[in-house]
Amino acid sequence: MARAVPPPEQPNTSASSDTPSDQSWEVELLRVLVSRKGTQVEAQWAIHPQLKQDLLPTEWQEVVDLMAKATDIIGERFSKSLAQVDPISPGNA
């Protein structure tokens, strides 16, 4: 789920700029995944385990509530976009 990405190598930098305080790392704290299976659209989210441990229970509940709303919005918009691009043809009953 979460991963740390080292900073890209910088060509032509002096050796003094290689101190740990000068480097930055990108850390993926939150991920939202929207997937489609036929006409079914599903949105999921995940959070970095350390961030979850650092949150108070009330803060964690707030994140859960907000992310539930966010995934609902993303899933709904993704579904609407798919319906415009790939409409479901009427069936024969």
N, C-alpha and C positions, 0 to 999 in steps of 0.2 A: 504494500500500500504506500507508505511514505518512504521517501528516499532522500538522501543528501547528495547533492551534486557539487563536486569540487569546482572551484573557480577555473575558468579557462586560462590556459597558459598565455602569458603576455610576452611576446617577443621583444627583444631589445630593452629589457628592464634591468636596472642595476641590481646587484646582489643585496644591497641594503633594503630594497623594497620587498624582499622575501620574508620579512619577519612575520610571525603569526598575526600580529595586530593589523597588518596591512592586507591580509587576505580575507575574503568573504566567501561564505558558502551559501548556496541556495538550498533551502530545506522545504520540501513539500509538506505543508501543514494540513491541507485540506484538499480533497479530491471529490469531484462530482462526476459520475459516470451515467450517461444516458445510452440505453441500448434498445434495439428494436428486434422483435421476433414476430414476423408477420405483421399483423395490425396492432400488436401489443407493444406499447412503449413503457419502459421502466427507467426510473431515475433513482440512483443510489448515491450515498455520500459516505465518506470515510474521513477520519481525523487522525493525525499523528498520535501514537500511543502516549508519548511523553506529554503532549499538550493536554490530553484527556486527564492524565494523572495530576497535572498542575492546576486544573480547574476545581473550584469548590462545587459541591453538589448543585447549588442553585445556579451557578454559572453554566455547569454542564447541561442542566435542564433547559436553560435559555438557548444554548447552542443547538440542542436537539430540536426544540420548537422552531427556531429560525431556519434550520436546515430542512426540516420537514416542509415548511412553507416554500423554501427556495426550490427543492426538488419537485414539488407539485407544480410550481410555475414553469420550471424548465421542461418538465415532462409534458405539460399541457401545450406549451408553445412548440415543442418538437413535434408533438402529435399533429397540431394544426398545420405546421409546415409540411409534414409528410402527406397529409390529406390533400394539400394543394398540388403537390408534385406527383403523387402516386394515389389518385383517388380510387376508392374501392368500387369496382364495377357492380351494378345491380345484379342480384342473383335471380335464378328462376325458381319460383316456389311451386 
